[in-house]
Every structure is written in C-alpha cells, then in structure tokens.
Amino acid sequence: MEHRQKILAIFYDLTNAFGTMCVPILLRKFEMNGVRGVALDWLRSSLTGRTQVVKVMQRVGKWERTVYPSEVSVVR
C-alpha cells in the first residue's frame, strides 16, 4: 500500500451452488459487473466442462461431462 499499488481480490464460495446455477447466466453477471479478460476466461474454464455425479440413497449414478449443471427435481 505504501507504493500506491492496487490490490484486488474476489472470493466466491460456489461449493454448494453447482447443482442449481446456470453457468451462462452467472458468467454474464460477472461480465456485467466488470469481470473481464483473464479473470473471466479463468471463471469460464473453471465452471464449464466439469464432471458431476449424483448420489441418492447410497446409489451412485454414472459420471457425466456437462456444459453446465441443470436443475434436478428431487422427490422424497
């Protein structure tokens, strides 16, 4: 801070959001709020093309590569 350097940090906890968020909308919101360039590219690569698996009642589904997570209806 003595040399008048800028410091920027953004912390997002997305650990519980992957099952319900729509990645294209989230990325658009980041961009509308000023996130651009390398930061936006990093977020895009981190949030797309990931693998997921769902475990319900001790049964594990198959691994699937997704473009972005989709909402899943859960019936108890």
Kinemage of the C-alpha trace (Angstrom):
@kinemage 1
@onewidth
@group {chain A} dominant
@subgroup {mainchain}
@vectorlist {calphas} color= white
{ca met a 1} P 0.000 0.000 0.000
{ca glu a 2} L 2.935 2.344 0.519
{ca his a 3} L 3.676 2.361 -3.214
{ca arg a 4} L 0.040 3.043 -4.146
{ca gln a 5} L -0.362 -0.342 -5.783
{ca lys a 6} L -3.861 -1.638 -6.317
{ca ile a 7} L -4.937 -4.831 -4.608
{ca leu a 8} L -7.962 -6.740 -5.806
{ca ala a 9} L -9.437 -9.990 -4.558
{ca ile a 10} L -12.808 -11.562 -5.203
{ca phe a 11} L -13.853 -14.597 -3.211
{ca tyr a 12} L -16.890 -16.617 -4.270
{ca asp a 13} L -17.930 -19.771 -2.450
{ca leu a 14} L -19.574 -21.871 -5.145
{ca thr a 15} L -19.231 -25.242 -3.438
{ca asn a 16} L -22.976 -25.712 -2.891
{ca ala a 17} L -24.124 -23.857 -5.992
{ca phe a 18} L -23.098 -26.287 -8.720
{ca gly a 19} L -26.330 -28.273 -8.607
{ca thr a 20} L -28.589 -25.307 -9.289
{ca met a 21} L -26.756 -22.489 -11.036
{ca cys a 22} L -26.897 -21.743 -14.731
{ca val a 23} L -23.294 -21.083 -15.758
{ca pro a 24} L -24.030 -18.876 -18.808
{ca ile a 25} L -26.161 -16.557 -16.668
{ca leu a 26} L -23.530 -16.465 -13.910
{ca leu a 27} L -20.781 -15.636 -16.416
{ca arg a 28} L -22.929 -12.897 -17.952
{ca lys a 29} L -23.481 -11.406 -14.473
{ca phe a 30} L -19.740 -11.472 -13.788
{ca glu a 31} L -19.146 -9.649 -17.073
{ca met a 32} L -21.888 -7.079 -16.379
{ca asn a 33} L -20.185 -6.363 -13.048
{ca gly a 34} L -16.840 -5.626 -14.669
{ca val a 35} L -15.095 -9.009 -14.670
{ca arg a 36} L -13.266 -9.290 -17.998
{ca gly a 37} L -10.166 -10.668 -19.687
{ca val a 38} L -8.091 -13.297 -17.931
{ca ala a 39} L -10.342 -13.350 -14.854
{ca leu a 40} L -13.474 -14.051 -16.913
{ca asp a 41} L -11.639 -16.648 -19.007
{ca trp a 42} L -10.471 -18.385 -15.823
{ca leu a 43} L -14.000 -18.440 -14.391
{ca arg a 44} L -15.400 -19.761 -17.678
{ca ser a 45} L -12.847 -22.585 -17.839
{ca ser a 46} L -13.395 -23.413 -14.161
{ca leu a 47} L -17.179 -23.592 -14.445
{ca thr a 48} L -17.678 -25.384 -17.770
{ca gly a 49} L -16.870 -28.875 -18.956
{ca arg a 50} L -16.724 -30.332 -15.447
{ca thr a 51} L -17.814 -33.811 -14.465
{ca gln a 52} L -20.547 -34.474 -11.939
{ca val a 53} L -22.088 -37.444 -10.258
{ca val a 54} L -25.240 -37.664 -8.171
{ca lys a 55} L -25.559 -39.950 -5.165
{ca val a 56} L -29.076 -40.680 -3.898
{ca met a 57} L -29.867 -43.183 -1.174
{ca gln a 58} L -26.369 -44.719 -1.304
{ca arg a 59} L -26.652 -45.333 -5.067
{ca val a 60} L -24.156 -43.559 -7.253
{ca gly a 61} L -25.067 -42.552 -10.777
{ca lys a 62} L -22.678 -42.502 -13.699
{ca trp a 63} L -20.132 -39.739 -14.261
{ca glu a 64} L -21.241 -37.297 -16.921
{ca arg a 65} L -19.465 -34.390 -18.521
{ca thr a 66} L -21.719 -31.347 -18.561
{ca val a 67} L -21.635 -27.972 -20.270
{ca tyr a 68} L -23.317 -26.573 -17.194
{ca pro a 69} L -25.317 -28.138 -14.395
{ca ser a 70} L -29.049 -28.386 -14.865
{ca glu a 71} L -31.739 -28.336 -12.237
{ca val a 72} L -32.814 -31.723 -10.965
{ca ser a 73} L -36.172 -32.403 -9.347
{ca val a 74} L -35.922 -34.367 -6.124
{ca val a 75} L -38.904 -36.327 -4.854
{ca arg a 76} L -38.846 -37.791 -1.364
